[in-house]
């Protein structure tokens, strides 16, 4: 399912226009992204938790040349599925 399919499905389920559903979904996603960029976690209870994690610096091997390179530390986004996504 892509974003436009999600918007159509949400609009049908909530019995609202697709334009309104698109505004709500876009606003929710923008707020989630803004919160994660500030370093906060976003908890959608039962669905998912989105948080920032620190990835430590490490050494890696370039597969083409075999050279060892330093990979710097960085922040990454982690998404943990909630109980409602259990298959």
N, C-alpha and C positions, 0 to 999 in steps of 0.2 A: 504494500500500500504506500503510495506517495502522498505528498502533502495535499494536493488537490483532491485526491480520493478521500483523504481523512476529512477535509472540509465538507465535502458533499455528504459523507456519512454522518458527521456530527450535526450538520444542518437538518438532515432528514430525521435523525433521532430526537433532536431538541425541538423540532417543528418551527425552525426559524429560517430566515433567508441564508443563502450561501455567503452573501456579502457580510452579514452579521457574524456568522460562524467564522469566517476568515479573519475578521477584525479581532475577535476574541482569541482565536488560536495564535495569531501573530503577536498580540499583546502579551499573552502568557509566555510564549517562547522568548520574546525580547526581554521580559522581566527575569526569566530564568537565566538567560545568558548574562545579563547585567549583574545578577547576584553572584554567579560563579566567577565572573571577572573580578569582583570585589573580594573574592576569597571565601565567600559564604557557601554553605551547602544548600541544596534545594531538595527537600524531602516531600515526595508525593506519596503519602502513606499508602502502602499496599501496592503501589505501582513501581516506583523507582526512587533512588537517591542519587543525586548528581553532586559531585564534590571535586575539589582540587586536591591533587596529591603531588608530592615532590618526588621526582625521579632522580636518583643519585647519579653522580658522574661515574663513568665507567670507561673501560677500554673495549674497542671492537676491532674486528678484522675486516679490512676491505676485501671482499671476495674476488675482485678482479686482479688486484695487485698483491694481495697477501699482507699488505702493510698494516701495522697496528696503529690505530688512530684513537685520540682521546675524544670521547663524547661528553660534552658538558652537562652538568645538572640542569634540569628544567622542570617546570610545572606542567602537569598533564591533567586532563579531565577524566574522571572515573565515573562510570555509571553502573550502579548495582541494581539489578532487577528486584522487584518486590514480590510478595507472595502471590499476587494475582497473575503474574507471568509464569507461574509454575506449570509445566506441561505434563 
